[in-house]
Amino acid sequence: MNMSIAGSDIADSLWTLTTSAAPSCPALNGNADTDVAIVGGGYTGLSAALHLSEMGLSTTVLEAHEPGYGASGRNTGEVVPGWSKHEPDQIVAEFGDERGERMNAWVQASADQVFELIDRYNIECHAGRHGWLMPANTARRLSAVQMKYEGWARRGADVEMLDAAATQRLTGSAHYQGAWLHRGGGMIQPLGYARGLARAALGNGAAIHGSSPVTSLHRVGESHVLRTPDGTLHARRVIIATNAYSGNLYPALRRALVPVRLFQVATAPMGDNLAATILPEGHGISDARRVLWAFRKDPEGRLVSGVAPLSSGASREHMRQLARRQFDTVYPQLSDVPIEHFWNGLVAVTMDRLPRMVDIAPGVHAGFGYSGRGIAMATGMGRLLALRATDDPEGGAVFPVTSPRPLPLHTVLAPLARLRAWWWRQQDRRDDGRS
């Protein structure tokens, strides 16, 4: 990672400043044995560790930095029970009635799993399940939002289609013509949630080792041998949960996804009077543009939003200008509130924006590619991988389990994704009536 990029260190994240300290996770030192080794301490790996520890298996997480270091500690904090791109009918059309509906049911339940774990283990992460909104500011976008709403409504989801007046009341903005509301969604402090999962897994007897990058992994007889700079771990099964931060441990896995750098900003606290006019009931927004604009409010009254610069090495000033443009469009009342926090991280995107479950080798399993919906999906994927590692049939019953499939022209896909985002932004500006 290029650490010169503005906000590329986890210490720059707003979430690092507004949650409790990380649990103690000393580096692996010497030799150890475990039933299941997990490489990666984000939501996927920590969820898998927690579920495995609940089953009574010995579990060891090896994390190159600290739990929640990657996208799990850097995202906007919106818990969304839905696909990033697909409508549920499209999932059925692509995967068939039986598997397609299992996938739809799984993604619907993924947010439930997040909030159930938070409640069960008393995780302190400012959780609020007030709902999630996808608003639209043009008639064409509103038609697309209506289709998403109808697909989930037919499947019994707790959803509602809102008119312009109701949308303005819940968003605090006159910019939108209507919205789809999913009451199953919500907000969390994302790094607090990751650290809470780690504490819960540790409390159940799992071992978590930070500062322990896996330098090699190979099989010896019935055991998998994982080496770190200061230790060696022997495991019966292995789960790879590195997602966008996958290195060269399995090059085919790294080439099966596109790591895209996403940028986040947060304002100074708005003050009670102004904060009461913006997202007054605590909803999060992911609007219907091609280039996503996401907004949420934190407990101190800061507005947090994602921005999408063309360059992966964007400066703070460029990020400030992009964010200011978004705020002025949706929330012009924020014109005097400064932007104080900047951070970014990598998110794993697949070409079709759907997650993958793969078997890399016998006894080595992986899940990845949540494409911006990682809180709920990664939590749910961690549970599936835990089941897969214990040979439970449910572990392979939701997603097709394949081998990693490297993407053609992988090295140019990330620059092409940024170029596509630039083109989409031009289309969005045209649709918005801006030159």
PyMOL commands that set and color helices and strands:
alter all, ss='L'
color gray80, all
select helices_A, chain A and resi 10-12+14-17+43-54+71-73+88-95+97-120+139-153+164-171+190-203+243-245+251-254+272-275+316-330+332-334+374-389+393-396+410-431
alter helices_A, ss='H'
color red, helices_A
select strands_A, chain A and resi 30-39+59-62+78-79+132-136+159-162+178-182+186-187+207-209+216-220+223-228+231-240+258-267+284-286+294-297+303-307+339-349+356-361+364-368+401-402
alter strands_A, ss='S'
color yellow, strands_A
deselect
rebuild
show_as cartoon
